[in-house]
């Protein structure tokens, strides 16, 4: 291009190259010269040539353009081969670059840009193309400002361009690879404030490429407010060089306003001279499915699947956090263990679905009782734990505990049925009772079992005494493991007395533990521990073996039908042994009939109405083994259980026997139990008999058997055998007047009643003769004719001669003859009238024939018999 107004073509960026010293007209080479003056010592030439750049000097008036040696060599020419004209330069520009070169040059000359600089390709001597960076500036203008001369440089940028091309190819391959994985790609040009999003990225959020503005704020503004601070912190940390890559997980609001979890990763790929980021590229990966899976895993790991409450793991974490906070703030907190009373009965009788409904409703009620920052957790089964934080006063906690008891004791509606449970609550305080999680757990657990043992439906606070009891239990557990192997257990036997005769054909085997260092340990101390550790299974098996061995001895020496009772733990029912090792098979192997053994079970076991319990009881029934229901009346007795299951005896708990008084509540209860049992075909044993009055009242109530300290303490087998060999022992325990050969007179005008009385009296003792009279006059005649009559049993309402006149005449005939009134009336005035007439006792017919026999024995012994309807004051 030969004229200053001529236009050339070029493209790409602008770089200003300012020579250190303006180029003057005097130093410019003469027009037409094809080379620089080799002697030119100008600083800009030396600097440029020294840097490896080629220099050019263009006379805009003539079109002459001189190129330095380096410029010509850059294109593969020898120095001087290229004509020193601008045309030589323009002809070598790549056709695709000429338009942009021209536009860049004209913009500079028109003052639209501060400098002239562009990248272009020039044809080399061998026909190949070389990328160069050309830069220049006007160094001389005419008086009217017309540019006259320009100087500049050409820098070989071929290697850089090749590297950029490779980078571009690599970048395109990387983007393609990322897109193929489903990731969205972003490319952020930071100084310009432009961010390019790939098609996959915008589609990830439900947009089209035209809908999402290519700007960083387009997605930043849609980031979830809770996630934005951390995202900005992570990004700035990478900008500052603190992290090698940018990595963050956050939620982005999609076009449909739903939230999508994404993982964004990126890296700064370009920085300026001062280290500030210029360009950053990265990806967005949709991790919504992973987050949902993580949420599910967290839910399963930290929450109870049935109730949705925190589980044991999350509770521990929260307690640990609260302990730290309490240490810092000086606050208190409480840990409550809650066990639902009678839940097992609901689960077993109504099914697991009903049990689950009850647990879910219980969880809802518990949450409703506490504050939002308190924690309700389910530990498993029917056990819940509450973490009560920021305790201010004891009254607040006490109020909460009462509220919890009330809400859990209210009826539950399950499958249109009302169900009642209650709660036993153990309470421990932090830091008062401990400041470690395990210590608090142990304390609350001990307190809970204390509440359960005290009767349930109550709460109990942890105390040091409970801790000491727990330590004691731990010691016992350890020592129990050695007790069997070292033969520290022994059996004592307590006789069971037949109250109708005083004879002993039964005994109860009671386990004793003679510890080598601590002496005798109470069964109340070690049996619960043995059950909890399941050592009771081995211990119970040993007891059975010893009882069987003793049965062989006593059925040979004491009585061929002697029977021993032994206790069986519910744990033994749950751990069924192989058939060949069952008690039934072992009794058969020893030649012992099933009737020789009575197994005592607790009422609590009957509530476990599962197949295992029923099958075991049926097996025993078929083998003849009898079953006694121990501690009757203290648990959850049910007539349905007694009817459905194979029970032979009920044992009245000693708590009823100890409070026996004539006409008292305990006596009425005992009598009711006896009547009920007899109606169901069961026999009754009373435990804990300690006085003769208790014995007599039990006889009056119709009880069949009794045992207790009044008769004998438990003792070793040889001592009991010696005791039972004592002559007249039965008469010592059940005193009776010798009735052999004695005549008794029954006066009653009702034939059926009279016949029953006669039959009952004849069972008192062999050799008794009973005479009958249908009215008073006939009775007086028999009395006068039979001097061997030793006692009279008489009704009051008879015709023509009634009971009171007859008693008066008997007193005239025989003043010392025992007379027992057996009447239908239970009116106090009739009792007083009979006694004033001379009777020695009064027994209502409603008391039954057993009581009548007992009353007769008492009057024969010279003791006034007072009926229970007269009350304790008349005794």
NORDA-V292583 format. One record per residue. N is the residue number from 1. RES is the residue in three letters. BURIAL is # if it has 9 or more other C-alpha atoms within 8 Angstrom, else .. Layout:
n: {N N}
res: {RES RES}
burial: {BURIAL BURIAL}
This chain:
n: {1 2 3 4 5 6 7 8 9 10 11 12 13 14 15 16 17 18 19 20 21 22 23 24 25 26 27 28 29 30 31 32 33 34 35 36 37 38 39 40 41 42 43 44 45 46 47 48 49 50 51 52 53 54 55 56 57 58 59 60 61 62 63 64 65 66 67 68 69 70 71 72 73 74 75 76 77 78 79 80 81 82 83 84 85 86 87 88 89 90 91 92 93 94 95 96 97 98 99 100 101 102 103 104 105 106 107 108 109 110 111 112 113 114 115 116 117 118 119 120 121 122 123 124 125 126 127 128 129 130 131 132 133 134 135 136 137 138 139 140 141 142 143 144 145 146 147 148 149 150 151 152 153 154 155 156 157 158 159 160 161 162 163 164 165 166 167 168 169 170 171 172 173 174 175 176 177 178 179 180 181 182 183 184 185 186 187 188 189 190 191 192 193 194 195 196 197 198 199 200 201 202 203 204 205 206 207 208 209 210 211 212 213 214 215 216 217 218 219 220 221 222 223 224 225 226 227 228 229 230 231 232 233 234 235 236 237 238 239 240 241 242 243 244 245 246 247 248 249 250 251 252 253 254 255 256 257 258 259 260 261 262 263 264 265 266 267 268 269 270 271 272 273 274 275 276 277 278 279 280 281 282 283 284 285 286 287 288 289 290 291 292 293 294 295 296 297 298 299 300 301 302 303 304 305 306 307 308 309 310 311 312 313 314 315 316 317 318 319 320 321 322 323 324 325 326 327 328 329 330 331 332 333 334 335 336 337 338 339 340 341 342 343 344 345 346 347 348 349 350 351 352 353 354 355 356 357 358 359 360 361 362 363 364 365 366 367 368 369 370 371 372 373 374 375 376 377 378 379 380 381 382 383 384 385 386 387 388 389 390 391 392 393 394 395 396 397 398 399 400 401 402 403 404 405 406 407 408 409 410 411 412 413 414 415 416 417 418 419 420 421 422 423 424 425 426 427 428 429 430 431 432 433 434 435 436 437 438 439 440 441 442 443 444 445 446 447 448 449 450 451 452 453 454 455 456 457 458 459 460 461 462 463 464 465 466 467 468 469 470 471 472 473 474 475 476 477 478 479 480 481 482 483 484 485 486 487 488 489 490 491 492 493 494 495 496 497 498 499 500 501 502 503 504 505 506 507 508 509 510 511 512 513 514 515 516 517 518 519 520 521 522 523 524 525 526 527 528 529 530 531 532 533 534 535 536 537 538 539 540 541 542 543 544 545 546 547 548 549 550 551 552 553 554 555 556 557 558 559 560 561 562 563 564 565 566 567 568 569 570 571 572 573 574 575 576 577 578 579 580 581 582 583 584 585 586 587 588 589 590 591 592 593 594 595 596 597 598 599 600 601 602 603 604 605 606 607 608 609 610 611 612 613 614 615 616 617 618 619 620 621 622 623 624 625 626 627 628 629 630 631 632 633 634 635 636 637 638 639 640 641 642 643 644 645 646 647 648 649 650 651 652 653 654 655 656 657 658 659 660 661 662 663 664 665 666 667 668 669 670 671 672 673 674 675 676 677 678 679 680 681 682 683 684 685 686 687 688 689 690 691 692 693 694 695 696 697 698 699 700 701 702 703 704 705 706 707 708 709 710 711 712 713 714 715 716 717 718 719 720 721 722 723 724 725 726 727 728 729 730 731 732 733 734 735 736 737 738 739 740 741 742 743 744 745 746 747 748 749 750 751 752 753 754 755 756 757 758 759 760 761 762 763 764 765 766 767 768 769 770 771 772 773 774 775 776 777 778 779 780 781 782 783 784 785 786 787 788 789 790 791 792 793 794 795 796 797 798 799 800 801 802 803 804 805 806 807 808 809 810 811 812 813 814 815 816 817 818 819 820 821 822 823 824 825 826 827 828 829 830 831 832 833 834 835 836 837 838 839 840 841 842 843 844 845 846 847 848 849 850 851 852 853 854 855 856 857 858 859 860 861 862 863 864 865 866 867 868 869 870 871 872 873 874 875}
res: {UNK UNK UNK UNK UNK UNK UNK UNK UNK UNK UNK UNK UNK UNK UNK UNK UNK UNK UNK UNK UNK UNK UNK UNK UNK UNK UNK UNK UNK UNK UNK UNK UNK UNK UNK UNK UNK UNK UNK UNK UNK UNK UNK UNK UNK UNK UNK UNK UNK UNK UNK UNK UNK UNK UNK UNK UNK UNK UNK UNK UNK UNK UNK UNK UNK UNK UNK UNK UNK UNK UNK UNK UNK UNK UNK UNK UNK UNK UNK UNK UNK UNK UNK UNK UNK UNK UNK UNK UNK UNK UNK UNK UNK UNK UNK UNK UNK UNK UNK UNK UNK UNK UNK UNK UNK UNK UNK UNK UNK UNK UNK UNK UNK UNK UNK UNK UNK UNK UNK UNK UNK UNK UNK UNK UNK UNK UNK UNK UNK UNK UNK UNK UNK UNK UNK UNK UNK UNK UNK UNK UNK UNK UNK UNK UNK UNK UNK UNK UNK UNK UNK UNK UNK UNK UNK UNK UNK UNK UNK UNK UNK UNK UNK UNK UNK UNK UNK UNK UNK UNK UNK UNK UNK UNK UNK UNK UNK UNK UNK UNK UNK UNK UNK UNK UNK UNK UNK UNK UNK UNK UNK UNK UNK UNK UNK UNK UNK UNK UNK UNK UNK UNK UNK UNK UNK UNK UNK UNK UNK UNK UNK UNK UNK UNK UNK UNK UNK UNK UNK UNK UNK UNK UNK UNK UNK UNK UNK UNK UNK UNK UNK UNK UNK UNK UNK UNK UNK UNK UNK UNK UNK UNK UNK UNK UNK UNK UNK UNK UNK UNK UNK UNK UNK UNK UNK UNK UNK UNK UNK UNK UNK UNK UNK UNK UNK UNK UNK UNK UNK UNK UNK UNK UNK UNK UNK UNK UNK UNK UNK UNK UNK UNK UNK UNK UNK UNK UNK UNK UNK UNK UNK UNK UNK UNK UNK UNK UNK UNK UNK UNK UNK UNK UNK UNK UNK UNK UNK UNK UNK UNK UNK UNK UNK UNK UNK UNK UNK UNK UNK UNK UNK UNK UNK UNK UNK UNK UNK UNK UNK UNK UNK UNK UNK UNK UNK UNK UNK UNK UNK UNK UNK UNK UNK UNK UNK UNK UNK UNK UNK UNK UNK UNK UNK UNK UNK UNK UNK UNK UNK UNK UNK UNK UNK UNK UNK UNK UNK UNK UNK UNK UNK UNK UNK UNK UNK UNK UNK UNK UNK UNK UNK UNK UNK UNK UNK UNK UNK UNK UNK UNK UNK UNK UNK UNK UNK UNK UNK UNK UNK UNK UNK UNK UNK UNK UNK UNK UNK UNK UNK UNK UNK UNK UNK UNK UNK UNK UNK UNK UNK UNK UNK UNK UNK UNK UNK UNK UNK UNK UNK UNK UNK UNK UNK UNK UNK UNK UNK UNK UNK UNK UNK UNK UNK UNK UNK UNK UNK UNK UNK UNK UNK UNK UNK UNK UNK UNK UNK UNK UNK UNK UNK UNK UNK UNK UNK UNK UNK UNK UNK UNK UNK UNK UNK UNK UNK UNK UNK UNK UNK UNK UNK UNK UNK UNK UNK UNK UNK UNK UNK UNK UNK UNK UNK UNK UNK UNK UNK UNK UNK UNK UNK UNK UNK UNK UNK UNK UNK UNK UNK UNK UNK UNK UNK UNK UNK UNK UNK UNK UNK UNK UNK UNK UNK UNK UNK UNK UNK UNK UNK UNK UNK UNK UNK UNK UNK UNK UNK UNK UNK UNK UNK UNK UNK UNK UNK UNK UNK UNK UNK UNK UNK UNK UNK UNK UNK UNK UNK UNK UNK UNK UNK UNK UNK UNK UNK UNK UNK UNK UNK UNK UNK UNK UNK UNK UNK UNK UNK UNK UNK UNK UNK UNK UNK UNK UNK UNK UNK UNK UNK UNK UNK UNK UNK UNK UNK UNK UNK UNK UNK UNK UNK UNK UNK UNK UNK UNK UNK UNK UNK UNK UNK UNK UNK UNK UNK UNK UNK UNK UNK UNK UNK UNK UNK UNK UNK UNK UNK UNK UNK UNK UNK UNK UNK UNK UNK UNK UNK UNK UNK UNK UNK UNK UNK UNK UNK UNK UNK UNK UNK UNK UNK UNK UNK UNK UNK UNK UNK UNK UNK UNK UNK UNK UNK UNK UNK UNK UNK UNK UNK UNK UNK UNK UNK UNK UNK UNK UNK UNK UNK UNK UNK UNK UNK UNK UNK UNK UNK UNK UNK UNK UNK UNK UNK UNK UNK UNK UNK UNK UNK UNK UNK UNK UNK UNK UNK UNK UNK UNK UNK UNK UNK UNK UNK UNK UNK UNK UNK UNK UNK UNK UNK UNK UNK UNK UNK UNK UNK UNK UNK UNK UNK UNK UNK UNK UNK UNK UNK UNK UNK UNK UNK UNK UNK UNK UNK UNK UNK UNK UNK UNK UNK UNK UNK UNK UNK UNK UNK UNK UNK UNK UNK UNK UNK UNK UNK UNK UNK UNK UNK UNK UNK UNK UNK UNK UNK UNK UNK UNK UNK UNK UNK UNK UNK UNK UNK UNK UNK UNK UNK UNK UNK UNK UNK UNK UNK UNK UNK UNK UNK UNK UNK UNK UNK UNK UNK UNK UNK UNK UNK UNK UNK UNK UNK UNK UNK UNK UNK UNK UNK UNK UNK UNK UNK UNK UNK UNK UNK UNK UNK UNK UNK UNK UNK UNK UNK UNK UNK UNK UNK UNK UNK UNK UNK UNK UNK UNK UNK UNK UNK UNK UNK UNK UNK UNK UNK UNK UNK UNK UNK UNK UNK UNK UNK UNK UNK UNK UNK UNK UNK UNK UNK UNK UNK UNK UNK}
burial: {# # # # . . # # # # # . . . # # # . . . . . # . . . . . # . . . # # # # . . . . . . . # # # . # # . . . # # # # # # # # # . # # # # # # # # # # # # # # # . # # . # . # # # # # . # . # # # . . # # # # # # # # # # # # . . . . . . # # # # # # # # # # . . . . # # # # # # # # # # # # # . . . . . # # # # # # # # # # # # . . # . . . . . . . . . . . . . # . . # # . . . # # # # # # # # . . # # # # # # # # # # # # # # # # . . . # . # # # . # . . . # # # . . # # . . # . . # # . # # # . . . . . # # # # # # # # # # . . . . # # # # # # # # # # # . # . . . . . # # # # # # # # # # # # . . # . . . . . . # # # . # # # . . # . # # # # # # # # . . # # . # # . # # . . . . # # # # # # # # # # # . # . # # # # . # # . . # # # # # # # # # # . # # # . # # . . . # # # # # # . . # # # # # # # # . # . . . . # # . . # # . # # # . # # # . # # . # . . . . # . # # # # # # # # # # . . # # # . # . # # # . # # # # # # # # # # . . . # # # # # # # . . . # # . . # . . # . . # # . . # # . # # . . . # # # # # # # # # # # # . . # # # # # # # # # # # # # # . . . . . # . # . # # # . # # # . . . # # # . # # . . # # . # # # . # # # . # # . . # # . . # # # # # # # # # # # # . . . . . . . . # . # # # # # . . . # # # # # # # # # # # # . # # . # # . . # # # . # # # # # # . # # # # # # # # # # . . . . # . . . # # . . . # # # # # # # # # . # # # . # # # # # . # # # # # # . # # # . # # . . . # # # # # # # # # . . . # # # # # # # # # # # # # # # # # # # . # # # # . . # # . . # . . . . # # # . . # . . . . . . . # # # # # # # # . . . . # . # # # . # # # . . . . . # # # # # # # # # # # # # . # # . . . . . # # # # # # # # . # . . # # # # # # # # # # # . . . . . # # # # # # # . . # . . . # # . # # # . # # # # # # # # # . # # # # # # # # # # # # # # . . . . # # # . . # # # . . .}
